[in-house]
Amino acid sequence: MRIHFTGIAGAGMSAVALMMRDAGHQVSGSDADVFPPMSTYVAGLGFPVTYRFDAANLPPDLDVLVLGASAKLGGDDNPEVLAARSRGVAITNFAELVGRFTGDRINTVIAGSFGKSTCTALMAHILRQAGVDAGWMIGAISASLPETGHWGQVPDMVLEGDEYIIGNGDLRSKFALYHPQHLLLTSLIHDHVNVFPTFADYEAPFIDLLKGLPADGLCVLRNHPAIQAVAPEARARVVWYDTEPCEGWFSRDVAYGETSTFTLVGPRGQALDLATRLLGTHNIENIVGVGAYLLTRGLVSPRAFAKGVASFEGIRRRLDRLTTTSRVPVIEGFGSSYEKARSAIEAVQLHFPQRPLTVVFEPHTFSWRSRDALSWYDTVFKGAARVLICPPPGHGAESHQQSTFGEILARTAATGIPTLGVETAEETIEALSHLRGDEIVLLLSSGPLLGLPDTLPGFLDERFA
C-alpha cells in the first residue's frame, strides 16, 4: 500500500509511519509549523516529507491518507484532505491504522496519565537489547532506540496507549482501538479537562480498557487508590507494583545520585539489584512497572532486564540535561499536565537539593490553557525560587474556555513565588543572564518554548563556563 501522513510531525503519526514502512508499505508525509525535537527527527526519517500542505503532495497511486488530529492541520478543510476525498482515497487516523494492522499481533498497551512514553521506550529497549525483535510504537524520541516506530518480527507489539480522543468527530480514546492482550497501567489522575470535564469522564475509557482484556491476559497495575478502585473491572490476571512494599513488585533501598541504585523485589521474594541514570522517584516507579511486566511474563531474564535498565538513556524532553560546560545546568522536562510538571520539578529538587530552581514554563496544552485548570498554578511550582512563564498559544482556543496570559501570570504570582512573563527568547535569556551561577534551570513544556531548548544552553555554557 501507499500511505500519506498529513501531520507527519505528530509524535504518534511519525511512529506509525515508521511501523508501516517497516511492514513494507510506501510512506510519505507533510506538515507545517513544526519545531524541535520533532522537526529535526522527521527530517531524518528516510522517506519523502514536505513542509507545506498541498494537493500536489499526494502520490497518484495513493491508497490511504492518514490525518492527524492537531487543530493546525485544518481538519476537513486541509487541501490534502479535500484532494483525497475528491479522488475517492480512503481517509483514516493513525489509531485506526494501528488497530487495523496489528489485529493478529500480541499487543501490550502501556497506558496512564503519565509515565507511558518512558515505560514504552524502556520496555522496547530492554526487549531489543535482549534480542527480542518485538514491534513498538512510542510517542516520544529515545536515544536508546533507532526509531519511534518498529514493526518487528516476533508476535509481541508494545504500544503506547493514549487516552486522548481521536478527534472532534470521534470521541473514542486512541487506545480503545488497539485490542490489547496485556496492559501496563501506570497512573490514573484527571487530565485533558477540555475533553474529560470530570474525573468520571476521564476514567471511563480506562475502565473499558480493563474490561476488554482477555481472561488469559496480564494486567500490571500501579498500586494507587484510583487504580485500585477500577481494578475489579479487569478480567485478566492482575499484578501490582509500587515504590513501597506491596503484594506485587516494589523497590527498596533507593539511593539517588547521578546514577541511582535500588533493589527490585518480586512477589515471591526475588531481589534484583538495579542501577539507572534516569532522574526522579517517578522513574524508579516506571522501572518497577516495566520489570513487573517483563519478568512476570518471562520475556527477558533478570540479568537482561538489569542490563537494559542500566543502559537506557531515557527519552527526549524527559529531564534531558542540555548544557555541557555551564555551572548552571539546564534540564528539559515534559510539562503537558500537572502531574508531569510536578514529577519533573520534584525530580530536579531531589537530585539538586541545594540549587535554587528557576522554572521556564510554557502553558502549551489545552489543559494548561483552560480556566477549568487555573487551580493547577496554585501548587505546581511549589519549591521553585522563580518562575518565568511564556504566553499560551492560540491554536484551538475557540474549543474551550481559554485563560489569558494575564490570568495565568496573576494566579502564579499569587502563590508568592517571584513570577515573570516573557514573550520572546531574548527576554528570557536576558532574565537568566543575571543568575549567580549556583542555580539550576528547568525548561518545562510540551511545545516549542520560544526555541529556548536550542538557544539557551549555548548561551549559559558560555556565560557560566
Buried (B, 14 or more C-beta within 10 A) or exposed (E): BBBBBBBBBBBBBBBBBBBBBBBEBBBBBBBBEBBBBBBEBBEEBEBBBBBEBEBEBBEEEBEBBBBBBBBBBBBEEBBBBEBBEEEEBEBBBBBBBBBEBBEEBBBBBBBBBBBBBBBBBBBBBBBBBBEBEBBBBBBBBBEBBEBBBBBBEEEBBBBBBBBBBBBEEBEBBBBBBBBBBBBBBBBBBBBBBBBBEEBEEBBBBBBBBBEBBEEEBBBBBBBBEBBEEBBEBBBBBBBBBBBEEBEBBBBEEEEBEEEBBBBBBBBEEEEBEBBBBBBBBBBBBBBBBBBBBBBBBEBBEBEBBBBBBEBBBBBBBBBBEBBEEBBBBBBBBBBBBBBBBBBBBBBBBBBBEEBBBBBBBBBBBBBBBBBBBBEBBEEBBEBBBBBBBBBBBEEBBEEBEBBEBEBBBBBBBEBEBEBBBBEEBEBBBEBBEEBEEEBBBBBBBBBBBBEBBBEBBBBBBEBBE
